[in-house]
Amino acid sequence: MYIGQGKTEEWIDSAKSTANAAHDKACDAAGKTQAETQRSKEENVGFLQQTGEQMAHMAQGAIDGVKNTLGMGDKK
């Protein structure tokens, strides 16, 4: 083995190590982003569900108010 060849192999090994470390960091970052996206999605679904329920209650209250005004409700 030549001295130059040994140095070249060291550089190749170093480059592989650096590439593997960069790959691992990129995978970690992608995993964190995916987890944050899922959490945000779940929070949005909960907010939309709560808002929908509030709107349904408000609509039911309006219907009951109209019925009561017309004498058709429970409160005659």
N, CA, C and O of each residue as an XYZ file, in Angstrom:
304
protein
N       0.853     -1.166      0.000
C       0.000      0.000      0.000
C       0.900      1.230      0.000
O       1.887      1.295      0.732
N       0.548      2.185     -0.818
C       1.313      3.426     -0.919
C       0.872      4.400      0.169
O      -0.240      4.295      0.688
N       1.733      5.335      0.508
C       1.391      6.348      1.512
C       0.219      7.179      1.022
O      -0.680      7.482      1.806
N       0.199      7.548     -0.224
C      -0.884      8.336     -0.810
C      -2.196      7.581     -0.782
O      -3.253      8.170     -0.556
N      -2.132      6.290     -1.007
C      -3.338      5.470     -1.019
C      -3.934      5.414      0.391
O      -5.155      5.472      0.538
N      -3.118      5.305      1.405
C      -3.606      5.284      2.788
C      -4.288      6.598      3.142
O      -5.333      6.598      3.793
N      -3.719      7.691      2.728
C      -4.301      9.001      3.002
C      -5.636      9.146      2.281
O      -6.589      9.691      2.837
N      -5.703      8.663      1.052
C      -6.941      8.731      0.280
C      -8.042      7.938      0.980
O      -9.185      8.390      1.050
N      -7.703      6.767      1.494
C      -8.696      5.955      2.206
C      -9.161      6.655      3.481
O     -10.334      6.562      3.842
N      -8.271      7.343      4.153
C      -8.659      8.107      5.345
C      -9.664      9.194      4.965
O     -10.662      9.396      5.657
N      -9.391      9.890      3.860
C     -10.291     10.946      3.422
C     -11.659     10.383      3.045
O     -12.695     10.970      3.355
N     -11.640      9.244      2.378
C     -12.903      8.609      1.980
C     -13.694      8.215      3.219
O     -14.899      8.457      3.294
N     -13.015      7.607      4.194
C     -13.692      7.218      5.435
C     -14.242      8.442      6.167
O     -15.354      8.415      6.694
N     -13.454      9.505      6.190
C     -13.897     10.739      6.839
C     -15.116     11.314      6.118
O     -16.061     11.764      6.766
N     -15.104     11.302      4.802
C     -16.230     11.816      4.018
C     -17.481     10.972      4.261
O     -18.581     11.510      4.387
N     -17.310      9.645      4.328
C     -18.447      8.760      4.608
C     -19.023      9.053      5.988
O     -20.240      9.112      6.165
N     -18.144      9.233      6.956
C     -18.588      9.528      8.316
C     -19.360     10.838      8.370
O     -20.404     10.923      9.017
N     -18.851     11.849      7.699
C     -19.518     13.152      7.656
C     -20.881     13.037      6.971
O     -21.864     13.616      7.434
N     -20.933     12.296      5.883
C     -22.197     12.116      5.156
C     -23.214     11.371      6.021
O     -24.394     11.721      6.038
N     -22.757     10.352      6.732
C     -23.659      9.604      7.609
C     -24.184     10.474      8.743
O     -25.361     10.391      9.094
N     -23.323     11.306      9.318
C     -23.748     12.200     10.392
C     -24.775     13.204      9.878
O     -25.762     13.485     10.558
N     -24.549     13.744      8.684
C     -25.491     14.694      8.087
C     -26.831     14.007      7.810
O     -27.893     14.589      8.032
N     -26.772     12.790      7.332
C     -27.992     12.021      7.059
C     -28.778     11.802      8.347
O     -29.995     11.988      8.378
N     -28.078     11.406      9.408
C     -28.738     11.171     10.691
C     -29.399     12.442     11.222
O     -30.516     12.387     11.737
N     -28.728     13.576     11.101
C     -29.298     14.846     11.562
C     -30.532     15.207     10.739
O     -31.528     15.682     11.285
N     -30.468     14.985      9.438
C     -31.609     15.291      8.577
C     -32.804     14.411      8.934
O     -33.942     14.882      8.954
N     -32.550     13.147      9.212
C     -33.637     12.233      9.596
C     -34.252     12.647     10.930
O     -35.473     12.613     11.089
N     -33.419     13.036     11.880
C     -33.922     13.501     13.171
C     -34.791     14.737     12.999
O     -35.868     14.831     13.588
N     -34.324     15.684     12.193
C     -35.087     16.913     11.960
C     -36.423     16.602     11.289
O     -37.446     17.187     11.645
N     -36.420     15.700     10.335
C     -37.660     15.323      9.644
C     -38.633     14.673     10.618
O     -39.835     14.936     10.566
N     -38.124     13.831     11.496
C     -38.980     13.181     12.492
C     -39.601     14.186     13.442
O     -40.779     14.067     13.780
N     -38.833     15.177     13.880
C     -39.358     16.208     14.771
C     -40.413     17.035     14.065
O     -41.444     17.360     14.654
N     -40.169     17.381     12.810
C     -41.125     18.176     12.043
C     -42.424     17.402     11.866
O     -43.509     17.973     11.975
N     -42.319     16.115     11.596
C     -43.509     15.292     11.418
C     -44.308     15.223     12.712
O     -45.535     15.309     12.681
N     -43.635     15.070     13.844
C     -44.324     15.005     15.131
C     -45.014     16.328     15.444
O     -46.140     16.338     15.940
N     -44.343     17.447     15.157
C     -44.940     18.755     15.398
C     -46.148     18.981     14.491
O     -47.147     19.562     14.915
N     -46.056     18.529     13.262
C     -47.172     18.663     12.323
C     -48.375     17.872     12.805
O     -49.507     18.351     12.736
N     -48.135     16.657     13.295
C     -49.232     15.819     13.792
C     -49.893     16.463     15.008
O     -51.119     16.475     15.115
N     -49.081     16.999     15.926
C     -49.626     17.642     17.122
C     -50.474     18.855     16.731
O     -51.559     19.060     17.275
N     -49.982     19.647     15.799
C     -50.711     20.833     15.340
C     -52.029     20.430     14.684
O     -53.059     21.072     14.887
N     -51.982     19.370     13.904
C     -53.188     18.875     13.227
C     -54.237     18.452     14.255
O     -55.420     18.759     14.104
N     -53.800     17.746     15.298
C     -54.725     17.303     16.337
C     -55.325     18.489     17.086
O     -56.507     18.479     17.428
N     -54.503     19.515     17.340
C     -55.013     20.706     18.015
C     -56.055     21.411     17.148
O     -57.077     21.872     17.657
N     -55.801     21.497     15.846
C     -56.740     22.153     14.938
C     -58.056     21.396     14.857
O     -59.125     22.006     14.821
N     -57.984     20.073     14.829
C     -59.203     19.266     14.766
C     -60.033     19.507     16.024
O     -61.250     19.677     15.952
N     -59.364     19.521     17.177
C     -60.077     19.769     18.433
C     -60.728     21.135     18.446
O     -61.869     21.276     18.885
N     -60.008     22.153     17.966
C     -60.553     23.508     17.919
C     -61.771     23.569     17.001
O     -62.791     24.160     17.355
N     -61.661     22.958     15.825
C     -62.774     22.987     14.875
C     -63.986     22.232     15.418
O     -65.125     22.653     15.218
N     -63.740     21.125     16.100
C     -64.844     20.362     16.681
C     -65.550     21.189     17.756
O     -66.779     21.233     17.807
N     -64.767     21.839     18.608
C     -65.340     22.666     19.670
C     -66.133     23.827     19.076
O     -67.225     24.143     19.549
N     -65.588     24.456     18.048
C     -66.277     25.572     17.400
C     -67.584     25.102     16.765
O     -68.605     25.783     16.854
N     -67.545     23.940     16.127
C     -68.761     23.387     15.514
C     -69.834     23.104     16.545
O     -71.014     23.362     16.308
N     -69.430     22.574     17.688
C     -70.395     22.296     18.755
C     -71.000     23.585     19.290
O     -72.198     23.643     19.568
N     -70.176     24.617     19.436
C     -70.685     25.910     19.913
C     -71.691     26.489     18.919
O     -72.723     27.030     19.315
N     -71.382     26.370     17.627
C     -72.297     26.882     16.604
C     -73.617     26.113     16.634
O     -74.683     26.707     16.476
N     -73.552     24.802     16.835
C     -74.777     24.000     16.895
C     -75.632     24.406     18.089
O     -76.855     24.489     17.982
N     -74.985     24.660     19.232
C     -75.730     25.085     20.426
C     -76.369     26.464     20.200
O     -77.507     26.700     20.608
N     -75.634     27.363     19.551
C     -76.180     28.689     19.269
C     -77.372     28.588     18.323
O     -78.379     29.271     18.509
N     -77.257     27.739     17.314
C     -78.361     27.568     16.363
C     -79.580     26.983     17.061
O     -80.707     27.414     16.818
N     -79.354     26.004     17.924
C     -80.471     25.396     18.654
C     -81.123     26.430     19.566
O     -82.346     26.460     19.706
N     -80.300     27.277     20.186
C     -80.841     28.340     21.034
C     -81.694     29.310     20.227
O     -82.744     29.751     20.695
N     -81.252     29.645     19.022
C     -82.028     30.543     18.167
C     -83.350     29.897     17.767
O     -84.393     30.551     17.763
N     -83.300     28.620     17.433
C     -84.533     27.902     17.056
C     -85.500     27.892     18.223
O     -86.690     28.155     18.056
N     -84.980     27.585     19.418
C     -85.839     27.551     20.604
C     -86.435     28.931     20.885
O     -87.592     29.042     21.291
N     -85.639     29.979     20.666
C     -86.140     31.343     20.871
C     -87.276     31.680     19.923
O     -88.274     32.276     20.326
N     -87.124     31.298     18.667
C     -88.185     31.551     17.684
C     -89.432     30.752     18.044
O     -90.543     31.277     17.968
N     -89.265     29.494     18.432
C     -90.414     28.666     18.813
C     -91.144     29.279     20.000
O     -92.373     29.333     20.019
N     -90.393     29.735     20.979
C     -91.012     30.341     22.160
C     -91.754     31.617     21.790
O     -92.834     31.893     22.310
N     -91.160     32.397     20.882
C     -91.800     33.637     20.446
C     -93.118     33.346     19.736
O     -94.096     34.076     19.897
N     -93.131     32.270     18.949
C     -94.343     31.908     18.206
C     -95.309     31.076     19.038
O     -96.397     30.742     18.569
N     -94.926     30.739     20.260
C     -95.795     29.944     21.114
C     -95.747     28.466     20.807
O     -96.660     27.728     21.177
N     -94.698     28.017     20.137
C     -94.584     26.609     19.774
C     -93.575     25.863     20.644
O     -93.433     24.645     20.529
N     -92.885     26.584     21.500
C     -91.829     25.981     22.293
C     -92.363     25.374     23.574
O     -93.569     25.345     23.817
N     -91.436     24.888     24.391
C     -91.785     24.296     25.668
C     -92.297     25.351     26.644
O     -93.111     25.055     27.519
N     -91.813     26.592     26.486
C     -92.199     27.673     27.381
C     -93.364     28.437     26.758
O     -93.160     29.451     26.091
N     -94.583     27.949     26.977
C     -95.769     28.579     26.378
C     -96.312     29.657     27.275
O     -97.308     30.297     26.938
